[in-house]
């Protein structure tokens, strides 16, 4: 079975990845499934903690806050499961749009290891730190300054198939460029170059 295309949107919190994903989901020419790192990890994390709390109500925490300790220990395995799920969707023939935050070497290694043999369009979505902070304030569901903290680590790659600045491009325009790129049958080269380790500045 031919694997589905993975549109991997990489960016900090709040540059507009989800808005672009939603635009891709509403068009009908090329069908997509959507896997958001926030929705995936929050859903799995909450289900997991609910399971632990209900099944082992008397478990000792040794004075640690349950949420903090669980997050500290489980974050990296959850990220690996996230990319494994993307690979599964693609292997079943589904096109997948992914909004992700590749913010450290472990996450990047997991992404590369699991998706290296699948068709990946690597896309950067960004805007200025000032605009990110403004959007964080408007959203109200993000800590103001989170995107700025993530900025240098997330935007450290020198190779992308497509680059979008959402201060000057609308989400619909970004989605149309992705669709046009797919229709053009151009080779997806950025991810392959990153796999070889030639263009990563970490």
C-alpha positions, 0 to 999 in steps of 0.5 A: 500500500502506498503510504500517505503524505505527511505534512509536518508543520513545525513551529512554536506555540501560536504561529498558526499551525492549527489554523493551516491544518484546519484549512487543509481539513476543510478542502475536498481535493486531497483528504487529510487526517489531523494529528495535533501534538497538544490534543494527542498528548493531553488526551493520552496523558489525561487518560493515563492519569485517570487510569492510575488514579482510579486503579491505584488510589492509594499509591504513594507519591512521596510528597511529589506533585502527581502531575509534575512527576508524571509529565517529567517521566512520560513526556518523551515516551508520549512524543515517541508514541505520537510520531508512531501514530503518525507513521501508522496513519501514513502506513495505512494510506492516510494523508496526515497534517501534523502540527508539532513542536520539535523542540529538542534533540530527543524529539527530533531523533524520534521523528527522524527514526520513525518517519524516515521511510515515509513521504514527509513535507517539512514546513516551517510556520513562524512569525516574530516574537512580538507577534507570537506574544500578542497572539498568546495574550489574545488566546488566553490559553497559553503562557505569555512568553512560551513561544519566545522560550521555544523559539531558538530551539524550534527554529534551528533547522536550515532545510524546509520544503516550504516556509510560511510567515503568518504575519504576511500570509493568511492560513488559506494561502499557506494551505493552498501552497501546500496543496499546490506543492503536492500537486506539482509532484516535486520531490520532498527533499528537506526531510531527507537532507535533515536525516543525513544530518547535513543541515541541522544546526543543533 
